[in-house]
Amino acid sequence: MSIARNLLLRASKSPWLARQMTQRAFARRAVRKFMPGEELGDALGAAATLQSAGIGSIITRLGETLTGERNTDEVREHYISAMADVARRGLSTVISIKPTQLGLDSSMAECGRQLEALAQAAHEHGAFIWMDMEDSSYVDRTLELYERVKSVYPKTGLAMQAYLYRTPKDLERLMPLRPVVRLVKGAYAEPANVAFPKKADTDAAFVELGETLLAASKEGKAMPIFGTHDMNIVHRLVGRARSMQMTKEQFEVHMLYGIRSAEQRALTADGVGVRCLISYGSNWFPWYMRRLAERPANVWFVVKSTFA
């Protein structure tokens, strides 16, 4: 892991730094490059603009673990209300939720109950729901929750991280469920005995897992989503899908709001299914630091764009 990436990931865990940065106007300006606003309405407005360009969207309210002003019922009701807003606006937007937002740290049973309530609400709207994957300490519990929810609600997806050594076996475990998997590289600070420390190894693992998912999709056994801004990997996997004569309904590419926007439009124009993940909320600091850590060169881009 590079020194810059390690520093950014360590910074993401600092409550003091979070308080300082969220109060600074220059930091809030920088975040707006990658987040349309802190309110749900900001996210849905951006989603409507993307939809007019043929790009789908996913929304998520930032914040891992519960904070003092939130409880699991509040989080559930927020997302159920968001689904209703999406339906009223005629958007194809879906939601993505972190299990720790639903109390995973304190109760597996409570988290499962709330996830099932959200999946039921999504089902009533004919919509999809995503479960995010958090750091490696949560993987076993998140896989168990996904198996529980997916067996009842087929329109449920799970993020999986290519940099974890265990992911190939975890994917094999899920195959009987016909999983919908958003494959990402991984953005948490993990020890070398858990995750690949070198980017090249993570990239190679991503491609291998991506090809495994494409082969499964060709047989109707999985739905692969490639969540990366690495255009070399995107083009390689899109090319592989096309060599297998796969349609846009058999795989997708997901990227973050404000990153590779031109490439998102180009992929859409080229007939690839694309969705954009839009984040909102006031608890943006840890998320923002991890986004910068994915590519530390972005720090200089942010500095330039903030003062431009």
C-alpha positions as a LaTeX table, in Angstrom:
\begin{tabular}{lrrr}
\hline
Residue & $x$ (\AA) & $y$ (\AA) & $z$ (\AA) \\
\hline
Met1 & 0.00 & 0.00 & 0.00 \\
Ser2 & 1.40 & 3.42 & $-0.94$ \\
Ile3 & 2.25 & 5.92 & 1.79 \\
Ala4 & $-0.28$ & 8.43 & 0.42 \\
Arg5 & $-3.08$ & 5.87 & 0.34 \\
Asn6 & $-2.28$ & 4.69 & 3.85 \\
Leu7 & $-2.35$ & 8.25 & 5.17 \\
Leu8 & $-5.70$ & 8.98 & 3.52 \\
Leu9 & $-7.24$ & 5.81 & 4.89 \\
Arg10 & $-5.96$ & 6.58 & 8.38 \\
Ala11 & $-7.36$ & 10.11 & 8.06 \\
Ser12 & $-10.78$ & 8.69 & 7.15 \\
Lys13 & $-11.04$ & 7.21 & 10.66 \\
Ser14 & $-10.29$ & 10.43 & 12.55 \\
Pro15 & $-13.37$ & 11.99 & 14.23 \\
Trp16 & $-11.37$ & 15.15 & 15.00 \\
Leu17 & $-10.31$ & 15.62 & 11.38 \\
Ala18 & $-13.87$ & 14.92 & 10.24 \\
Arg19 & $-15.21$ & 17.68 & 12.49 \\
Gln20 & $-12.58$ & 20.11 & 11.29 \\
Met21 & $-13.00$ & 19.41 & 7.57 \\
Thr22 & $-16.80$ & 19.37 & 7.48 \\
Gln23 & $-16.76$ & 22.90 & 8.88 \\
Arg24 & $-14.39$ & 24.23 & 6.22 \\
Ala25 & $-15.89$ & 25.93 & 3.16 \\
Phe26 & $-13.05$ & 24.85 & 0.87 \\
Ala27 & $-13.59$ & 21.19 & 1.83 \\
Arg28 & $-17.32$ & 21.39 & 1.16 \\
Arg29 & $-16.59$ & 22.95 & $-2.24$ \\
Ala30 & $-14.23$ & 20.08 & $-3.06$ \\
Val31 & $-16.80$ & 17.46 & $-2.07$ \\
Arg32 & $-19.40$ & 19.02 & $-4.39$ \\
Lys33 & $-17.28$ & 17.81 & $-7.30$ \\
Phe34 & $-18.26$ & 14.26 & $-6.33$ \\
Met35 & $-21.56$ & 14.71 & $-4.48$ \\
Pro36 & $-24.43$ & 16.89 & $-5.78$ \\
Gly37 & $-25.53$ & 17.85 & $-2.27$ \\
Glu38 & $-26.26$ & 16.63 & 1.23 \\
Glu39 & $-30.03$ & 16.21 & 0.81 \\
Leu40 & $-32.00$ & 13.39 & $-0.82$ \\
Gly41 & $-33.53$ & 15.90 & $-3.23$ \\
Asp42 & $-30.06$ & 16.84 & $-4.46$ \\
Ala43 & $-29.30$ & 13.22 & $-5.25$ \\
Leu44 & $-32.62$ & 12.65 & $-7.02$ \\
Gly45 & $-32.18$ & 15.82 & $-9.08$ \\
Ala46 & $-28.82$ & 14.51 & $-10.27$ \\
Ala47 & $-30.40$ & 11.12 & $-10.96$ \\
Ala48 & $-33.05$ & 12.74 & $-13.17$ \\
Thr49 & $-30.36$ & 14.53 & $-15.19$ \\
Leu50 & $-28.43$ & 11.28 & $-15.64$ \\
Gln51 & $-31.57$ & 9.39 & $-16.63$ \\
Ser52 & $-32.25$ & 11.90 & $-19.41$ \\
Ala53 & $-28.82$ & 10.93 & $-20.79$ \\
Gly54 & $-29.60$ & 7.21 & $-20.61$ \\
Ile55 & $-27.55$ & 6.59 & $-17.47$ \\
Gly56 & $-29.12$ & 4.83 & $-14.51$ \\
Ser57 & $-28.40$ & 5.64 & $-10.88$ \\
Ile58 & $-28.03$ & 4.28 & $-7.39$ \\
Ile59 & $-28.37$ & 6.46 & $-4.31$ \\
Thr60 & $-26.92$ & 5.97 & $-0.84$ \\
Arg61 & $-27.01$ & 8.10 & 2.27 \\
Leu62 & $-23.53$ & 8.38 & 3.71 \\
Gly63 & $-22.77$ & 7.16 & 7.19 \\
Glu64 & $-21.44$ & 3.86 & 8.46 \\
Thr65 & $-22.68$ & 2.55 & 11.80 \\
Leu66 & $-25.45$ & 4.29 & 13.68 \\
Thr67 & $-24.90$ & 7.72 & 15.20 \\
Gly68 & $-26.63$ & 9.24 & 18.19 \\
Glu69 & $-29.44$ & 10.86 & 16.24 \\
Arg70 & $-30.28$ & 7.75 & 14.24 \\
Asn71 & $-31.72$ & 4.34 & 15.00 \\
Thr72 & $-32.49$ & 1.42 & 12.72 \\
Asp73 & $-36.13$ & 2.40 & 12.33 \\
Glu74 & $-35.15$ & 5.93 & 11.25 \\
Val75 & $-32.75$ & 4.57 & 8.63 \\
Arg76 & $-35.36$ & 2.13 & 7.35 \\
Glu77 & $-38.04$ & 4.79 & 7.10 \\
His78 & $-35.67$ & 7.18 & 5.36 \\
Tyr79 & $-34.96$ & 4.69 & 2.61 \\
Ile80 & $-38.59$ & 3.61 & 2.28 \\
Ser81 & $-39.52$ & 7.27 & 1.86 \\
Ala82 & $-36.70$ & 7.64 & $-0.69$ \\
Met83 & $-38.11$ & 4.72 & $-2.71$ \\
Ala84 & $-41.52$ & 6.39 & $-2.74$ \\
Asp85 & $-39.92$ & 9.66 & $-3.95$ \\
Val86 & $-38.12$ & 7.76 & $-6.70$ \\
Ala87 & $-41.40$ & 6.19 & $-7.83$ \\
Arg88 & $-43.25$ & 9.52 & $-7.80$ \\
Arg89 & $-40.56$ & 11.10 & $-9.98$ \\
Gly90 & $-40.62$ & 8.21 & $-12.45$ \\
Leu91 & $-36.94$ & 7.43 & $-11.92$ \\
Ser92 & $-35.20$ & 4.09 & $-12.38$ \\
Thr93 & $-33.00$ & 4.91 & $-9.38$ \\
Val94 & $-32.36$ & 2.20 & $-6.78$ \\
Ile95 & $-30.94$ & 2.36 & $-3.27$ \\
Ser96 & $-27.79$ & 0.96 & $-1.72$ \\
Ile97 & $-27.48$ & 0.38 & 2.02 \\
Lys98 & $-24.62$ & $-0.43$ & 4.38 \\
Pro99 & $-25.60$ & $-3.14$ & 6.88 \\
Thr100 & $-23.98$ & $-1.19$ & 9.73 \\
Gln101 & $-26.50$ & 1.59 & 9.05 \\
Leu102 & $-29.12$ & $-0.95$ & 10.10 \\
Gly103 & $-27.46$ & $-1.95$ & 13.34 \\
Leu104 & $-25.16$ & $-4.80$ & 12.29 \\
Asp105 & $-22.64$ & $-3.81$ & 14.96 \\
Ser106 & $-25.12$ & $-4.47$ & 17.74 \\
Ser107 & $-27.53$ & $-7.10$ & 16.41 \\
Met108 & $-27.46$ & $-9.43$ & 13.43 \\
Ala109 & $-31.15$ & $-10.21$ & 13.95 \\
Glu110 & $-32.17$ & $-6.54$ & 14.00 \\
Cys111 & $-30.13$ & $-5.78$ & 10.90 \\
Gly112 & $-31.69$ & $-8.73$ & 9.08 \\
Arg113 & $-35.19$ & $-7.61$ & 10.08 \\
Gln114 & $-34.62$ & $-4.12$ & 8.74 \\
Leu115 & $-32.98$ & $-5.35$ & 5.53 \\
Glu116 & $-35.94$ & $-7.60$ & 4.84 \\
Ala117 & $-38.31$ & $-4.67$ & 5.39 \\
Leu118 & $-36.37$ & $-2.60$ & 2.85 \\
Ala119 & $-36.26$ & $-5.48$ & 0.39 \\
Gln120 & $-40.03$ & $-5.91$ & 0.76 \\
Ala121 & $-40.56$ & $-2.19$ & 0.11 \\
Ala122 & $-38.35$ & $-2.40$ & $-2.98$ \\
His123 & $-40.32$ & $-5.43$ & $-4.14$ \\
Glu124 & $-43.59$ & $-3.52$ & $-3.80$ \\
His125 & $-42.16$ & $-0.81$ & $-6.07$ \\
Gly126 & $-40.79$ & $-3.39$ & $-8.51$ \\
Ala127 & $-37.36$ & $-2.02$ & $-7.66$ \\
Phe128 & $-33.91$ & $-3.34$ & $-6.84$ \\
Ile129 & $-31.89$ & $-2.98$ & $-3.63$ \\
Trp130 & $-28.13$ & $-3.14$ & $-3.09$ \\
Met131 & $-26.17$ & $-4.23$ & $-0.04$ \\
Asp132 & $-22.73$ & $-2.67$ & 0.31 \\
Met133 & $-19.74$ & $-4.60$ & 1.61 \\
Glu134 & $-17.77$ & $-2.92$ & 4.38 \\
Asp135 & $-14.38$ & $-3.84$ & 5.83 \\
Ser136 & $-13.24$ & $-7.45$ & 6.14 \\
Ser137 & $-14.52$ & $-7.87$ & 9.70 \\
Tyr138 & $-18.08$ & $-7.69$ & 8.34 \\
Val139 & $-17.78$ & $-10.07$ & 5.38 \\
Asp140 & $-19.08$ & $-13.27$ & 7.02 \\
Arg141 & $-22.11$ & $-11.54$ & 8.52 \\
Thr142 & $-22.86$ & $-9.63$ & 5.31 \\
Leu143 & $-22.71$ & $-12.82$ & 3.22 \\
Glu144 & $-25.11$ & $-14.51$ & 5.63 \\
Leu145 & $-27.50$ & $-11.56$ & 5.42 \\
Tyr146 & $-27.31$ & $-11.54$ & 1.64 \\
Glu147 & $-28.13$ & $-15.24$ & 1.44 \\
Arg148 & $-31.09$ & $-14.69$ & 3.73 \\
Val149 & $-32.52$ & $-11.73$ & 1.79 \\
Lys150 & $-31.68$ & $-12.89$ & $-1.75$ \\
Ser151 & $-33.41$ & $-16.24$ & $-1.24$ \\
Val152 & $-36.71$ & $-14.37$ & $-0.75$ \\
Tyr153 & $-36.15$ & $-11.20$ & $-2.80$ \\
Pro154 & $-34.33$ & $-11.95$ & $-6.07$ \\
Lys155 & $-33.81$ & $-8.27$ & $-6.89$ \\
Thr156 & $-31.06$ & $-7.90$ & $-4.31$ \\
Gly157 & $-27.42$ & $-7.22$ & $-5.13$ \\
Leu158 & $-24.19$ & $-7.39$ & $-3.16$ \\
Ala159 & $-20.89$ & $-5.56$ & $-3.49$ \\
Met160 & $-17.82$ & $-7.80$ & $-3.34$ \\
Gln161 & $-14.20$ & $-6.70$ & $-3.08$ \\
Ala162 & $-11.54$ & $-8.01$ & $-5.43$ \\
Tyr163 & $-8.63$ & $-7.19$ & $-3.13$ \\
Leu164 & $-9.70$ & $-9.71$ & $-0.47$ \\
Tyr165 & $-8.03$ & $-13.10$ & $-0.85$ \\
Arg166 & $-11.24$ & $-14.84$ & 0.20 \\
Thr167 & $-13.51$ & $-13.37$ & $-2.49$ \\
Pro168 & $-13.21$ & $-16.20$ & $-5.09$ \\
Lys169 & $-14.44$ & $-18.73$ & $-2.52$ \\
Asp170 & $-17.14$ & $-16.35$ & $-1.31$ \\
Leu171 & $-18.36$ & $-15.92$ & $-4.88$ \\
Glu172 & $-18.42$ & $-19.70$ & $-5.37$ \\
Arg173 & $-20.48$ & $-19.98$ & $-2.18$ \\
Leu174 & $-23.09$ & $-17.55$ & $-3.54$ \\
Met175 & $-23.46$ & $-19.08$ & $-7.00$ \\
Pro176 & $-26.46$ & $-21.30$ & $-6.10$ \\
Leu177 & $-28.38$ & $-18.06$ & $-5.40$ \\
Arg178 & $-27.77$ & $-16.67$ & $-8.92$ \\
Pro179 & $-26.16$ & $-13.62$ & $-7.29$ \\
Val180 & $-26.16$ & $-10.07$ & $-8.56$ \\
Val181 & $-22.63$ & $-8.87$ & $-7.78$ \\
Arg182 & $-21.11$ & $-5.42$ & $-8.01$ \\
Leu183 & $-17.42$ & $-6.20$ & $-8.16$ \\
Val184 & $-15.23$ & $-3.42$ & $-6.76$ \\
Lys185 & $-11.53$ & $-3.27$ & $-6.00$ \\
Gly186 & $-11.93$ & $-2.39$ & $-2.30$ \\
Ala187 & $-11.37$ & 0.85 & $-0.42$ \\
Tyr188 & $-10.62$ & $-0.04$ & 3.20 \\
Ala189 & $-7.27$ & $-0.29$ & 4.98 \\
Glu190 & $-6.77$ & $-4.04$ & 5.22 \\
Pro191 & $-3.73$ & $-5.97$ & 6.49 \\
Ala192 & $-1.53$ & $-7.85$ & 4.02 \\
Asn193 & $-2.70$ & $-11.21$ & 5.36 \\
Val194 & $-6.28$ & $-10.34$ & 4.35 \\
Ala195 & $-6.00$ & $-8.33$ & 1.11 \\
Phe196 & $-3.56$ & $-7.79$ & $-1.74$ \\
Pro197 & $-1.26$ & $-4.92$ & $-0.79$ \\
Lys198 & $-0.24$ & $-4.29$ & $-4.42$ \\
Lys199 & $-2.52$ & $-2.61$ & $-6.94$ \\
Ala200 & $-1.33$ & $-4.89$ & $-9.76$ \\
Asp201 & $-2.45$ & $-7.97$ & $-7.82$ \\
Thr202 & $-5.84$ & $-6.43$ & $-7.08$ \\
Asp203 & $-6.26$ & $-5.54$ & $-10.76$ \\
Ala204 & $-5.45$ & $-9.10$ & $-11.81$ \\
Ala205 & $-7.91$ & $-10.49$ & $-9.25$ \\
Phe206 & $-10.60$ & $-8.10$ & $-10.48$ \\
Val207 & $-10.21$ & $-9.26$ & $-14.09$ \\
Glu208 & $-10.21$ & $-12.92$ & $-13.11$ \\
Leu209 & $-13.32$ & $-12.54$ & $-10.97$ \\
Gly210 & $-14.94$ & $-10.44$ & $-13.69$ \\
Glu211 & $-14.39$ & $-13.16$ & $-16.26$ \\
Thr212 & $-15.77$ & $-15.76$ & $-13.86$ \\
Leu213 & $-18.91$ & $-13.65$ & $-13.43$ \\
Leu214 & $-19.29$ & $-13.15$ & $-17.17$ \\
Ala215 & $-19.11$ & $-16.91$ & $-17.77$ \\
Ala216 & $-21.76$ & $-17.42$ & $-15.08$ \\
Ser217 & $-23.93$ & $-14.68$ & $-16.60$ \\
Lys218 & $-23.72$ & $-16.30$ & $-20.01$ \\
Glu219 & $-25.28$ & $-19.38$ & $-18.42$ \\
Gly220 & $-27.89$ & $-17.35$ & $-16.53$ \\
Lys221 & $-26.25$ & $-18.07$ & $-13.17$ \\
Ala222 & $-25.20$ & $-14.56$ & $-12.11$ \\
Met223 & $-25.45$ & $-10.88$ & $-13.00$ \\
Pro224 & $-22.06$ & $-9.12$ & $-13.04$ \\
Ile225 & $-21.61$ & $-5.44$ & $-12.37$ \\
Phe226 & $-18.17$ & $-3.93$ & $-12.80$ \\
Gly227 & $-17.72$ & $-1.11$ & $-10.31$ \\
Thr228 & $-14.46$ & 0.52 & $-11.34$ \\
His229 & $-13.08$ & 3.66 & $-12.97$ \\
Asp230 & $-10.09$ & 1.75 & $-14.34$ \\
Met231 & $-10.83$ & 2.07 & $-18.04$ \\
Asn232 & $-8.27$ & $-0.56$ & $-19.03$ \\
Ile233 & $-10.19$ & $-3.09$ & $-16.96$ \\
Val234 & $-13.58$ & $-1.81$ & $-18.14$ \\
His235 & $-12.62$ & $-2.09$ & $-21.81$ \\
Arg236 & $-11.09$ & $-5.52$ & $-21.28$ \\
Leu237 & $-14.21$ & $-6.92$ & $-19.60$ \\
Val238 & $-16.63$ & $-5.20$ & $-21.99$ \\
Gly239 & $-14.60$ & $-6.62$ & $-24.86$ \\
Arg240 & $-14.73$ & $-10.05$ & $-23.28$ \\
Ala241 & $-18.51$ & $-9.79$ & $-22.88$ \\
Arg242 & $-18.92$ & $-8.83$ & $-26.50$ \\
Ser243 & $-16.70$ & $-11.66$ & $-27.69$ \\
Met244 & $-19.15$ & $-13.92$ & $-25.84$ \\
Gln245 & $-22.04$ & $-12.19$ & $-27.68$ \\
Met246 & $-23.57$ & $-10.94$ & $-24.44$ \\
Thr247 & $-26.20$ & $-8.21$ & $-24.37$ \\
Lys248 & $-26.34$ & $-5.09$ & $-22.19$ \\
Glu249 & $-28.90$ & $-6.87$ & $-20.01$ \\
Gln250 & $-26.28$ & $-9.44$ & $-19.00$ \\
Phe251 & $-23.74$ & $-7.10$ & $-17.39$ \\
Glu252 & $-23.33$ & $-3.46$ & $-16.36$ \\
Val253 & $-20.67$ & $-0.92$ & $-15.45$ \\
His254 & $-21.08$ & 1.24 & $-12.35$ \\
Met255 & $-19.12$ & 4.38 & $-11.56$ \\
Leu256 & $-19.30$ & 7.18 & $-9.03$ \\
Tyr257 & $-20.91$ & 10.56 & $-9.55$ \\
Gly258 & $-18.43$ & 13.15 & $-10.77$ \\
Ile259 & $-15.77$ & 10.64 & $-11.80$ \\
Arg260 & $-15.18$ & 9.64 & $-15.43$ \\
Ser261 & $-18.39$ & 11.39 & $-16.47$ \\
Ala262 & $-17.34$ & 11.56 & $-20.12$ \\
Glu263 & $-16.48$ & 7.87 & $-20.10$ \\
Gln264 & $-19.87$ & 7.05 & $-18.57$ \\
Arg265 & $-21.58$ & 8.85 & $-21.45$ \\
Ala266 & $-19.32$ & 7.19 & $-24.02$ \\
Leu267 & $-20.03$ & 3.70 & $-22.67$ \\
Thr268 & $-23.76$ & 4.44 & $-22.71$ \\
Ala269 & $-23.56$ & 5.64 & $-26.31$ \\
Asp270 & $-21.69$ & 2.43 & $-27.15$ \\
Gly271 & $-24.58$ & 0.32 & $-25.87$ \\
Val272 & $-23.23$ & $-0.60$ & $-22.43$ \\
Gly273 & $-25.56$ & $-0.47$ & $-19.44$ \\
Val274 & $-24.20$ & 2.15 & $-17.03$ \\
Arg275 & $-25.30$ & 3.24 & $-13.58$ \\
Cys276 & $-23.89$ & 6.06 & $-11.50$ \\
Leu277 & $-23.65$ & 5.81 & $-7.71$ \\
Ile278 & $-24.77$ & 9.09 & $-6.12$ \\
Ser279 & $-23.99$ & 9.71 & $-2.46$ \\
Tyr280 & $-25.61$ & 12.30 & $-0.22$ \\
Gly281 & $-25.70$ & 13.19 & 3.45 \\
Ser282 & $-23.72$ & 15.22 & 5.97 \\
Asn283 & $-21.45$ & 12.38 & 7.09 \\
Trp284 & $-19.30$ & 12.52 & 3.98 \\
Phe285 & $-15.77$ & 12.79 & 5.37 \\
Pro286 & $-14.82$ & 9.07 & 5.77 \\
Trp287 & $-16.31$ & 8.25 & 2.36 \\
Tyr288 & $-14.51$ & 11.15 & 0.72 \\
Met289 & $-11.13$ & 10.17 & 2.16 \\
Arg290 & $-11.55$ & 6.60 & 0.91 \\
Arg291 & $-12.44$ & 7.87 & $-2.55$ \\
Leu292 & $-9.23$ & 9.91 & $-2.62$ \\
Ala293 & $-7.27$ & 6.92 & $-1.31$ \\
Glu294 & $-8.39$ & 4.82 & $-4.26$ \\
Arg295 & $-6.25$ & 7.10 & $-6.43$ \\
Pro296 & $-4.11$ & 9.49 & $-4.38$ \\
Ala297 & $-3.31$ & 11.50 & $-7.53$ \\
Asn298 & $-6.89$ & 12.78 & $-7.20$ \\
Val299 & $-5.77$ & 14.93 & $-4.27$ \\
Trp300 & $-3.95$ & 17.30 & $-6.61$ \\
Phe301 & $-6.96$ & 17.34 & $-8.95$ \\
Val302 & $-9.19$ & 18.33 & $-6.02$ \\
Val303 & $-6.82$ & 21.09 & $-4.92$ \\
Lys304 & $-6.74$ & 22.54 & $-8.44$ \\
Ser305 & $-10.49$ & 22.27 & $-9.01$ \\
Thr306 & $-11.32$ & 23.73 & $-5.59$ \\
Phe307 & $-9.43$ & 26.94 & $-6.25$ \\
Ala308 & $-10.14$ & 27.17 & $-9.97$ \\
\hline
\end{tabular}
